[in-house]
Structure formats: C-alpha cells, structure tokens
Amino acid sequence: MKTKHMSIIILALLMLSGTLTATVMASPWPKLPSMTVQLTVEDGMISYFMSTLSGVPAHFDVYNGLYLGWCVDRSVRMVRSEAHDVILYSSISPPVSSDINWIAINYILNHKQGDMMDIQNAIWHFTDNYTPSGGFSEAAQAMIDAADANPTYDPATGTVLAVICLPEDRSGVQNSIIEISPRKTGKVTGGGQCIVGDNKEIPSASFGFNAMWFSRNPTPNGEINYVDHITGQHVHVHELTYLEVWQDAPGNKPWPMQKAKFGGLDVYSGLMVDVYVEDNGEPGKNDKFLIFLDGAYLGGSGDYFGSVLTEDPILAGNIQIHKPPK
C-alpha cells in the first residue's frame, strides 16, 4: 500500500514538475515587464491618446517611447502630461475577469475605419456599453458589426495587439490600452532636409539616421542625428532602444515593409527621441520623416503620433527601408 501511494506521489510530482518546466520555458508574445512602469498621455489626432511609456527595462516587447493609445474607461478622466504608475498586461490574457470583449477590441484595432473618434466610440461600445447621443457613425457601426461577426478572431495573428495599462491608483486614473506590434528585424537608412512647423518652403532642418535590428541581437543598432537650422538645436541618439518596421501596402518593393519607427535617448538632453518614417518609392521625393523629443514635436511631417501637420514629404533626400537583415 505504501509503495502504491509513493508511486502516485512521485507521478504527481513529475507531472507538476513538467507543468512548471513548460511554464518557465514558454515565452509567449508579448513579453511584458511585471514591475510598474510610467505612462504619460496627451490628446491625440489619429488615436485618442498619444501614450508614452517610461521606466521600461530592456529585453521586453515594449520599450520607452510613443504609442498609439485608446481609452477603455469612460468613467474617469486621465490627467494629461503627468506620469501615472501602471502595470502592463496582454489583452490575450487580461489580469482580471471582466465583460470586456478583448477579441472585438483587437479586431477593431486591426481593421480600422473612419477617423479617431469613430474608432474610439467603437471601442467604448465594447468596454462601456456606450452609444453616442446621435448614434454611431457609419464607420463606427461597421467596425462594431464586423467585430461581432468575427468572434473567433485570434488577436495573436494581427498586425497590432492591445496591451492593457492598468493603473496602480484605480480611483483617479483611466484604464487605457496601447497598440504594440510583433518584434520585427529590419534595416532603415535615410538623410535629407525637412520642414519645421509652418516653414514649408525652405529646408528648416537636416536629418540623418541608420537603424537595423539583426535577428540574432537582443536590441537594435543605429544612430539618429537632427539639426534645426533656425534654432540651432542638435539632437543625437547614439544607441537605439527600439525599431519597428511594418507593412501598410505592398508598394514598390519585393518585401512589403514601407513604414518604420525607432528611437533612443538624446545624448545631450537625456530625453527620449522618437522617429517615424515612410519609404514611398524612389527617388525619395514622396518619403516622410517625423521626429519627437520627449513626446513633443520637433520637425518633419506625417500622420503618425497624433501629428496635426499636413502630409508634406521631405524637402530633399531619401529614406530607404531595406530587406530585413539576417
């Protein structure tokens, strides 16, 4: 009898050991820090929030920098321009059970229609059971209907995934989400001249950069240089902390990656620099460059990070998104 009981105990321990080993060895995407990080939000133009993360350690699938952000709690207003302590959770495995349909929200983020408020209202439909006083716009209703029609959508297969930013102070800070993309290797190079603000006739600033992420490396390599010829401000990033390259349309290249964002700390100010670029074909006259310092616009133009500028291309130069390195 004792031998039989001992065998059962040993078998149970072996099964438990196997379960624990599988849990430790598995590394599902996204890999998120378990400690508190800081979230700062501003009002956006193409997303409800311009969300900035700081205090993020290296070697995770999120980084210190700018993200497209959305509200998932209409009952509280989040203070802008103030750092809030949050813990990050994947919407694939939310931290607590709730009636929020995260599959639907991820479907919307990967199948956007209309403008920023159309998207936000569609999200609020699934987070707050909200309906605008005048009803949903055609675009918002279309997103809601499409999300309802795809209950088996797998968020892990999308171009972006919602990451939940859960505040430590639940009483005074909104729950929100940011969009993240799967890590991709890539190589982006460029240089030229761009506008600053409303100065669209003359080269107001010069820029140059190279950014590459080899699959064998834990972090990207590269540099960013930017000089404002009017104010004399010089920004220089010597080490990159992130690089994302993604597809918007197949374009003119055999590899369908046309847009990228990357960033790192400015060696002069110690503040975060974020750059967004587009490679829209040769010889570069339609390429776009946009740069931010500590979440504030510095120069260039585009429709990312909530930019209110027009869609002017760079004034001179070329931006190239290359075939991903090995």
C-alpha positions, 0 to 999 in steps of 0.5 A: 500500500505504501509503495502504491501511494509513493508511486502516485506521489512521485507521478504527481510530482513529475507531472507538476514538475513538467507543468512548471518546466513548460511554464518557465520555458514558454515565452509567449508574445508579448513579453511584458515587464511585471514591475510598474512602469510610467505612462504619460498621455496627451490628446491625440489626432489619429488615436485618442491618446498619444501614450508614452511609456517610461521606466521600461527595462530592456529585453521586453516587447515594449520599450520607452517611447510613443504609442498609439493609445485608446481609452477603455474607461469612460468613467474617469478622466486621465490627467494629461502630461503627468506620469501615472504608475501602471502595470502592463498586461496582454489583452490575450490574457487580461489580469482580471475577469471582466465583460470586456470583449478583448477579441472585438477590441483587437479586431477593431484595432486591426481593421480600422475605419473612419477617423479617431473618434469613430474608432474610439466610440467603437471601442467604448461600445465594447468596454462601456456599453456606450452609444453616442447621443446621435448614434454611431457613425457609419464607420463606427457601426461597421467596425462594431458589426464586423467585430461581432461577426468575427468572434473567433478572431485570434488577436495573436495573428494581427498586425497590432495587439492591445496591451492593457495599462492598468493603473496602480491608483484605480480611483483617479486614473483611466484604464487605457490600452496601447497598440504594440506590434510583433518584434520585427528585424529590419534595416532603415537608412535615410538623410535629407532636409525637412520642414519645421512647423509652418516653414514649408518652403525652405529646408528648416532642418537636416536629418540623418539616421541608420537603424537595423535590428539583426535577428540574432541581437537582443536590441537594435543598432543605429544612430539618429542625428537632427539639426534645426537650422533656425534654432540651432538645436542638435539632437543625437541618439547614439544607441537605439532602444527600439525599431519597428518596421511594418507593412501598410501596402505592398508598394514598390518593393519585393518585401512589403515593409514601407513604414518604420519607427525607432528611437533612443535617448538624446545624448545631450538632453537625456530625453527620449527621441522618437522617429517615424518614417515612410519609404514611398518609392524612389527617388525619395521625393514622396518619403516622410520623416517625423521626429519627437523629443520627449513626446513633443514635436520637433520637425518633419511631417506625417500622420503618425503620433497624433501629428496635426501637420499636413502630409508634406514629404521631405524637402530633399533626400531619401529614406530607404527601408531595406530587406530585413537583415539576417 
